[in-house]
Amino acid sequence: MIGYGHQYIDDDDIRAVASVLKSDYLTQGPAVGQFEQEICRITGARYCIAVSNATAGLHIAVAALGLGKDTEGITTPNTFLASANCMVYNGIRPVFADIDPVSYNIDPAEMERHITDRTGLLLPVHFAGLPCDMERISAIAKKHKLHVIEDAAHAIGSQYADGSYVGCCKHSDMTVFSFHPVKTITTGEGGAVTTNDEELYKRLLMLRSHGVTKDEKLLTKNPGPWYYEMLSLGFNYRMTDMQAALGCSQLRKLGFFKKRRREIVAVYNRAFAGMKYLKTPVEPEGVSACFHLYAVQVDFAGLGKSRTQVMAELRERGIGTQVHYIPVHTQPYYKETFGYKEGDYPKAEKYYGQELSLPLYPGLSDGDEETVVKAVKEAIG
């Protein structure tokens, strides 16, 4: 079975983790700091905070802004639940803005249309690794005096049109990455927050670890080297040194991962060009995406087959697929809690009705690509 996504682990990764297992520190040791420095080097950000997963990163990124409880934040319905849940965790009402039907990213014009006097946060998501139009979103944020957090769970290694890397935070307060096994690099589970703001960095550090500090400048008293104080309500969102060591090793392969993912996307795009019922993804002009997903649109109605039927036919041919994503506003919790309903965001809902994610990961061989292409043409042709 060729799955839609899969981690790429080699002997270097195994040795990196084994070296930590033989060391004095399995957690709260030097590997985490090394991993954070490498992310800063790659993205160009001043600061990085490694965390246990990207959901944790989103949670504390929103918390670090200290927004009021009557605040609203705007994000896309075409994302995983965590992009909106992180607002709910912090007492902020999530508001959605419809997507651009070409890039499948949030539409900046729709985002601005939903801004009210309660809006305090814009949270764009770089879907499938394709960067949002951050220049426009940043301009909107400055115009309305709003904070911006980039959800870049899909987008480490992606570049904006000017060549800078997602995560540099030139357009935002903070950027959040994911290192789940199906993402471009993995730490098993894991995430990171980047920022250029020293005050946000300090808040993130405390929020990551119980709200605790040993910084002498912040303590109300200091009776000895054992002493610490809890200055705010924080969480245990630390990354282990084993995860960080794996992450450092994976980052050394990021260039290869990006190159291979783009090669596979190019093969698919050529093979599927001109198919009547299948539309290939479009990369925004000038950007260089590190594709996390190969998300196609299939006209199932025109084809005369349901998505379930097509997925089953592909599975019979050894091809695993997935759907990204069920629009967040259609989830029972969001309907019951916030009053959202089907029909609220028609472009995202239309996209979801036709979406299918095909296999994309560096370990795919040329033979695997041919198998995928043949199966897709037979099932959808």
C-alpha positions as CSV (number, residue, x, y, z in Angstrom):
1,M,0.0,0.0,0.0
2,I,1.3,3.4,-1.0
3,G,-0.1,5.8,1.6
4,Y,-0.8,9.5,1.1
5,G,2.1,10.5,3.4
6,H,4.9,8.8,5.3
7,Q,8.0,9.8,7.3
8,Y,11.5,9.5,5.9
9,I,13.9,8.0,8.5
10,D,17.5,7.0,7.7
11,D,20.5,5.7,9.6
12,D,21.6,9.3,10.4
13,D,18.3,9.9,12.1
14,I,18.6,6.7,14.1
15,R,22.1,7.5,15.2
16,A,21.1,11.0,16.3
17,V,18.4,9.7,18.6
18,A,20.6,6.9,19.9
19,S,23.3,9.4,20.8
20,V,20.8,11.2,23.1
21,L,19.6,7.9,24.6
22,K,23.3,7.3,25.6
23,S,23.7,10.8,27.0
24,D,22.9,12.4,30.3
25,Y,19.8,14.3,29.1
26,L,16.7,12.8,27.7
27,T,14.8,16.0,28.2
28,Q,15.7,19.7,29.1
29,G,19.2,19.1,27.7
30,P,21.2,20.8,24.9
31,A,19.6,19.1,21.9
32,V,16.4,21.3,22.2
33,G,18.5,24.5,22.0
34,Q,20.4,23.2,19.1
35,F,17.2,22.4,17.2
36,E,15.8,25.8,17.9
37,Q,19.0,27.5,16.6
38,E,18.8,25.4,13.4
39,I,15.2,26.5,12.8
40,C,16.3,30.1,13.3
41,R,19.1,29.7,10.9
42,I,16.9,28.2,8.2
43,T,13.9,30.5,8.6
44,G,15.8,33.7,9.4
45,A,13.8,34.3,12.6
46,R,15.5,35.7,15.7
47,Y,13.9,33.3,18.2
48,C,12.5,29.8,18.2
49,I,10.6,27.9,20.9
50,A,10.4,24.1,20.4
51,V,7.2,22.5,21.8
52,S,5.6,19.1,22.1
53,N,3.3,19.5,19.1
54,A,2.0,22.3,16.8
55,T,-1.4,22.4,18.6
56,A,0.6,23.3,21.8
57,G,2.5,25.9,19.8
58,L,-0.7,27.5,18.5
59,H,-2.2,27.5,22.0
60,I,0.7,29.4,23.6
61,A,1.2,31.7,20.6
62,V,-2.3,33.0,21.1
63,A,-1.9,33.0,24.9
64,A,1.3,35.1,24.6
65,L,-0.6,37.9,22.9
66,G,-2.8,38.4,26.0
67,L,-5.9,39.3,24.1
68,G,-9.2,40.0,25.9
69,K,-11.9,37.4,26.4
70,D,-14.3,39.3,24.2
71,T,-11.9,39.2,21.3
72,E,-12.4,37.5,17.9
73,G,-9.8,35.9,15.6
74,I,-10.2,35.2,11.9
75,T,-8.9,32.0,10.3
76,T,-9.8,29.7,7.4
77,P,-12.4,26.9,7.5
78,N,-10.0,24.8,5.3
79,T,-7.7,23.6,8.0
80,F,-7.3,21.1,10.8
81,L,-9.2,21.8,14.0
82,A,-6.2,23.2,15.9
83,S,-6.1,26.4,13.9
84,A,-9.5,27.4,15.4
85,N,-9.3,25.5,18.7
86,C,-6.3,27.5,19.8
87,M,-8.5,30.5,19.9
88,V,-11.2,28.7,21.9
89,Y,-8.6,27.5,24.4
90,N,-7.9,31.2,25.1
91,G,-11.5,32.4,25.3
92,I,-11.4,34.0,21.9
93,R,-14.3,33.5,19.4
94,P,-13.1,32.0,16.1
95,V,-14.5,33.6,13.0
96,F,-13.9,32.1,9.6
97,A,-13.3,33.7,6.2
98,D,-13.8,31.9,2.9
99,I,-10.9,30.6,0.7
100,D,-9.5,31.6,-2.6
101,P,-10.8,28.9,-5.0
102,V,-7.4,28.8,-6.9
103,S,-4.9,28.5,-4.0
104,Y,-7.3,27.1,-1.4
105,N,-5.7,29.5,1.1
106,I,-7.7,32.1,3.0
107,D,-8.8,35.0,0.8
108,P,-7.4,38.3,2.2
109,A,-10.4,40.2,0.9
110,E,-12.7,37.9,2.7
111,M,-10.6,38.1,5.8
112,E,-10.9,41.9,5.8
113,R,-14.6,41.7,5.2
114,H,-15.0,39.9,8.5
115,I,-13.1,42.4,10.7
116,T,-15.1,44.1,13.4
117,D,-14.2,46.2,16.4
118,R,-13.8,42.9,18.3
119,T,-11.2,41.5,16.0
120,G,-7.7,41.2,17.5
121,L,-6.1,38.4,15.6
122,L,-5.6,37.1,12.0
123,L,-4.5,33.5,11.7
124,P,-3.8,32.5,8.1
125,V,-2.9,28.9,7.3
126,H,-0.4,28.0,4.6
127,F,-2.4,25.1,3.2
128,A,-0.5,22.2,1.6
129,G,2.7,24.2,1.9
130,L,1.5,27.0,-0.4
131,P,2.2,30.4,1.3
132,C,-0.8,32.7,1.8
133,D,-0.6,36.2,0.4
134,M,1.1,37.5,3.5
135,E,2.0,40.9,2.1
136,R,-1.7,41.7,1.8
137,I,-2.6,40.1,5.1
138,S,0.1,42.0,6.9
139,A,-1.1,45.2,5.3
140,I,-4.6,44.5,6.5
141,A,-3.3,43.8,10.0
142,K,-1.4,47.0,10.1
143,K,-4.4,49.0,8.8
144,H,-6.6,47.6,11.5
145,K,-3.9,47.2,14.3
146,L,-4.3,43.5,14.5
147,H,-1.9,40.7,15.5
148,V,-0.9,38.0,13.0
149,I,0.0,34.3,13.7
150,E,1.0,32.2,10.7
151,D,-0.1,28.5,10.9
152,A,2.7,27.0,9.0
153,A,2.1,23.4,10.0
154,H,2.4,22.4,6.4
155,A,5.1,24.9,5.2
156,I,8.6,24.5,6.7
157,G,10.9,25.1,3.7
158,S,8.4,27.1,1.7
159,Q,9.4,30.5,0.4
160,Y,7.6,33.7,-0.3
161,A,7.9,35.4,-3.7
162,D,10.8,37.5,-2.4
163,G,12.8,34.4,-1.5
164,S,12.5,34.7,2.3
165,Y,11.4,31.6,4.2
166,V,8.1,31.0,5.9
167,G,8.8,31.3,9.6
168,C,11.0,34.5,9.2
169,C,8.0,36.4,10.7
170,K,8.6,39.4,8.5
171,H,4.8,39.5,8.0
172,S,3.6,38.3,11.4
173,D,4.1,38.3,15.2
174,M,4.7,34.5,15.3
175,T,4.8,31.4,13.0
176,V,3.9,27.9,14.1
177,F,5.3,24.7,12.6
178,S,4.4,21.0,12.9
179,F,6.7,18.0,12.9
180,H,4.2,15.2,12.8
181,P,5.4,12.1,10.8
182,V,3.4,13.0,7.7
183,K,4.9,16.6,7.6
184,T,8.0,17.6,5.7
185,I,10.3,16.9,8.6
186,T,9.4,15.0,11.7
187,T,10.3,14.8,15.4
188,G,7.7,12.0,15.9
189,E,5.4,14.5,17.5
190,G,6.5,18.1,17.9
191,G,6.2,21.7,16.9
192,A,7.9,25.1,17.1
193,V,7.0,28.8,17.3
194,T,9.2,31.4,15.7
195,T,9.2,35.1,16.4
196,N,11.3,38.3,16.2
197,D,9.8,39.8,19.3
198,E,11.9,39.4,22.4
199,E,9.0,39.9,24.8
200,L,6.8,37.4,23.0
201,Y,9.7,35.0,23.1
202,K,10.1,35.3,26.9
203,R,6.3,34.8,27.4
204,L,6.4,31.7,25.2
205,L,9.3,30.2,27.2
206,M,7.3,30.5,30.4
207,L,4.1,29.3,28.9
208,R,5.9,26.2,27.5
209,S,7.0,25.2,31.0
210,H,4.3,25.8,33.7
211,G,4.7,29.6,33.7
212,V,7.8,29.1,35.8
213,T,11.0,31.1,35.7
214,K,14.4,31.0,37.4
215,D,15.5,34.3,35.9
216,E,16.9,36.4,38.8
217,K,15.6,39.6,37.2
218,L,12.0,38.4,37.4
219,L,12.0,36.7,40.8
220,T,10.4,38.4,43.8
221,K,13.1,36.9,46.0
222,N,16.1,34.6,45.5
223,P,17.0,32.4,48.5
224,G,19.2,30.0,46.5
225,P,20.0,28.2,43.3
226,W,17.1,25.8,43.7
227,Y,14.5,28.5,43.7
228,Y,11.9,29.2,41.0
229,E,8.6,31.1,40.8
230,M,5.5,30.6,38.8
231,L,4.6,34.0,37.4
232,S,1.7,32.9,35.2
233,L,-0.4,29.9,34.4
234,G,1.6,27.8,32.0
235,F,1.7,24.3,30.5
236,N,4.0,21.4,30.1
237,Y,4.6,21.7,26.4
238,R,8.3,20.9,26.3
239,M,10.0,18.9,23.5
240,T,12.3,16.1,24.6
241,D,16.0,15.9,23.6
242,M,15.3,12.7,21.7
243,Q,12.7,14.5,19.5
244,A,15.0,17.5,19.0
245,A,18.0,15.3,18.0
246,L,15.8,13.7,15.4
247,G,14.6,17.1,14.3
248,C,18.2,18.4,13.8
249,S,19.0,15.4,11.7
250,Q,15.8,15.8,9.7
251,L,16.6,19.5,9.1
252,R,19.8,18.6,7.4
253,K,17.7,16.8,4.8
254,L,15.2,19.6,4.3
255,G,16.7,20.6,1.0
256,F,16.4,17.1,-0.4
257,F,12.9,16.7,1.0
258,K,11.8,19.9,-0.7
259,K,13.4,19.0,-4.0
260,R,11.9,15.5,-4.1
261,R,8.4,16.7,-3.2
262,R,8.5,19.3,-5.9
263,E,9.8,16.7,-8.4
264,I,6.8,14.4,-7.6
265,V,4.4,17.3,-7.9
266,A,5.8,18.1,-11.3
267,V,5.4,14.5,-12.5
268,Y,1.8,14.4,-11.3
269,N,1.0,17.8,-12.9
270,R,2.3,16.6,-16.3
271,A,0.6,13.3,-16.1
272,F,-2.8,14.6,-15.0
273,A,-2.8,17.7,-17.3
274,G,-5.9,17.7,-19.5
275,M,-7.9,15.1,-17.5
276,K,-11.6,16.0,-17.8
277,Y,-12.6,15.4,-14.2
278,L,-9.4,16.2,-12.2
279,K,-7.9,19.6,-11.5
280,T,-4.3,19.8,-10.3
281,P,-3.1,22.3,-7.6
282,V,-1.8,25.7,-8.6
283,E,1.3,27.2,-7.1
284,P,1.0,31.0,-6.5
285,E,3.2,33.0,-8.9
286,G,6.7,33.6,-7.6
287,V,6.6,31.4,-4.5
288,S,8.6,28.2,-4.0
289,A,6.4,25.8,-2.0
290,C,7.7,22.8,-0.1
291,F,4.5,20.8,-0.9
292,H,3.1,19.0,2.1
293,L,0.0,17.7,0.2
294,Y,-0.8,17.0,-3.3
295,A,-4.5,18.1,-3.2
296,V,-6.5,17.6,-6.3
297,Q,-10.1,18.6,-7.1
298,V,-12.2,15.8,-8.7
299,D,-15.6,16.5,-10.3
300,F,-17.2,13.4,-8.7
301,A,-20.7,14.3,-10.0
302,G,-19.5,14.7,-13.6
303,L,-17.5,11.5,-13.2
304,G,-20.5,9.6,-12.0
305,K,-18.7,8.2,-9.0
306,S,-18.8,9.1,-5.3
307,R,-15.5,10.1,-3.5
308,T,-16.0,6.9,-1.4
309,Q,-16.1,4.8,-4.5
310,V,-13.0,6.5,-6.1
311,M,-11.0,6.1,-2.8
312,A,-12.1,2.4,-2.7
313,E,-11.0,1.8,-6.3
314,L,-7.7,3.4,-5.7
315,R,-7.2,1.4,-2.5
316,E,-7.9,-1.8,-4.5
317,R,-5.0,-0.7,-6.7
318,G,-2.7,-0.2,-3.7
319,I,-3.1,3.6,-3.4
320,G,-4.0,5.3,-0.1
321,T,-5.7,8.7,-0.2
322,Q,-7.0,11.2,2.3
323,V,-9.3,14.2,2.4
324,H,-8.0,17.6,3.7
325,Y,-10.1,19.1,5.3
326,I,-13.6,18.8,6.6
327,P,-14.5,22.5,7.0
328,V,-14.1,23.4,10.6
329,H,-17.3,25.3,10.8
330,T,-19.3,22.2,9.9
331,Q,-18.1,20.3,12.9
332,P,-20.8,19.6,15.5
333,Y,-18.9,21.5,18.3
334,Y,-18.6,24.6,16.2
335,K,-22.2,24.4,15.1
336,E,-23.5,23.9,18.6
337,T,-21.2,26.4,20.4
338,F,-20.9,29.2,17.8
339,G,-24.0,28.7,15.6
340,Y,-22.1,28.0,12.3
341,K,-23.9,25.9,9.7
342,E,-23.4,24.4,6.2
343,G,-23.6,27.1,3.6
344,D,-21.7,29.8,5.6
345,Y,-18.5,29.5,3.5
346,P,-19.5,28.1,0.1
347,K,-16.1,28.2,-1.6
348,A,-14.5,26.1,1.2
349,E,-17.4,23.7,1.2
350,K,-17.3,23.3,-2.6
351,Y,-13.6,22.7,-2.4
352,Y,-14.1,20.1,0.4
353,G,-16.7,18.3,-1.7
354,Q,-14.2,17.7,-4.5
355,E,-10.9,17.3,-2.6
356,L,-8.7,14.2,-2.7
357,S,-5.1,14.1,-1.4
358,L,-2.8,11.7,-3.4
359,P,0.5,10.2,-2.2
360,L,3.3,12.7,-1.7
361,Y,6.4,12.0,0.3
362,P,10.2,11.8,-0.4
363,G,10.3,8.0,-0.1
364,L,8.1,7.5,-3.2
365,S,10.2,5.8,-6.0
366,D,9.8,6.5,-9.7
367,G,8.0,3.2,-9.9
368,D,5.6,4.3,-7.1
369,E,4.8,7.5,-9.1
370,E,4.0,5.4,-12.1
371,T,1.7,3.2,-10.1
372,V,-0.1,6.2,-8.6
373,V,-0.5,7.9,-12.0
374,K,-1.8,4.6,-13.7
375,A,-4.3,4.0,-10.8
376,V,-5.6,7.6,-10.8
377,K,-6.2,7.5,-14.6
378,E,-8.0,4.2,-14.3
379,A,-10.2,5.3,-11.5
380,I,-10.8,8.9,-12.6
381,G,-9.8,9.0,-16.3
